[in-house]
Amino acid sequence: MRALSQELLRIKEALNSRFGDEGSHNLSILLSLGCCDESMTYEDIDIPPEFRDDTILLAYEERLLLPLKSLGGSA
């Protein structure tokens, strides 16, 4: 996995006491991506596949990241 930038390290430190080391690491990656772009896709998230779904769900449950409606509308 890529080296953490200073911004990610600060976010990770803030989340570490509540979510532990692995949780805070993955959440910091997800949140930093959310801070940089207005929206993101599943494929944009640079978290190992075995942790990606749980990290997204945790961020949603904790109200750290909110989903947008589908840009394509309903099928």
C-alpha positions as CSV (number, residue, x, y, z in Angstrom):
1,M,0.0,0.0,0.0
2,R,1.2,3.5,-0.8
3,A,2.9,5.6,1.8
4,L,0.7,7.9,3.9
5,S,0.9,11.6,3.3
6,Q,0.9,14.1,6.2
7,E,-2.8,14.8,5.7
8,L,-3.6,11.1,6.0
9,L,-1.4,10.7,9.0
10,R,-3.3,13.5,10.8
11,I,-6.7,12.0,9.9
12,K,-5.5,8.6,11.0
13,E,-4.2,9.9,14.4
14,A,-7.6,11.6,15.0
15,L,-9.5,8.4,14.2
16,N,-7.1,5.9,15.9
17,S,-8.5,6.1,19.5
18,R,-12.0,5.3,18.4
19,F,-11.5,2.8,15.6
20,G,-8.1,1.2,16.2
21,D,-5.1,1.1,14.0
22,E,-6.5,-0.9,11.0
23,G,-9.9,0.8,11.1
24,S,-8.4,4.3,11.3
25,H,-5.9,3.6,8.5
26,N,-8.6,2.5,6.1
27,L,-11.0,5.2,7.2
28,S,-8.3,7.9,6.7
29,I,-7.8,6.7,3.1
30,L,-11.5,6.8,2.4
31,L,-12.0,10.2,4.0
32,S,-9.0,11.8,2.4
33,L,-10.4,10.7,-1.0
34,G,-13.8,12.2,0.0
35,C,-12.1,15.5,0.9
36,C,-10.3,15.7,-2.4
37,D,-13.2,15.0,-4.7
38,E,-16.9,15.9,-4.7
39,S,-17.7,12.2,-5.3
40,M,-16.0,8.9,-5.7
41,T,-16.7,5.5,-7.1
42,Y,-16.1,2.1,-5.6
43,E,-13.1,1.6,-7.9
44,D,-11.5,4.9,-6.7
45,I,-11.1,3.6,-3.2
46,D,-7.5,2.4,-2.6
47,I,-8.2,0.0,0.2
48,P,-7.5,-3.8,0.0
49,P,-10.6,-5.5,-1.3
50,E,-11.0,-7.6,1.9
51,F,-11.5,-4.4,3.9
52,R,-13.2,-2.1,1.4
53,D,-16.9,-3.0,2.0
54,D,-16.5,-3.0,5.8
55,T,-14.7,0.4,5.7
56,I,-17.4,2.0,3.5
57,L,-20.2,0.6,5.8
58,L,-18.4,1.8,8.9
59,A,-18.0,5.3,7.5
60,Y,-21.7,5.3,6.6
61,E,-22.8,4.0,10.0
62,E,-20.7,6.6,11.8
63,R,-22.0,9.3,9.4
64,L,-18.5,10.2,8.3
65,L,-19.4,9.7,4.7
66,L,-22.8,10.0,3.1
67,P,-23.8,8.4,-0.2
68,L,-25.1,10.4,-3.2
69,K,-28.0,9.3,-5.2
70,S,-27.0,7.5,-8.4
71,L,-25.9,9.9,-11.0
72,G,-27.4,7.8,-13.7
73,G,-30.9,7.6,-12.1
74,S,-33.0,4.5,-11.8
75,A,-32.9,1.9,-14.5
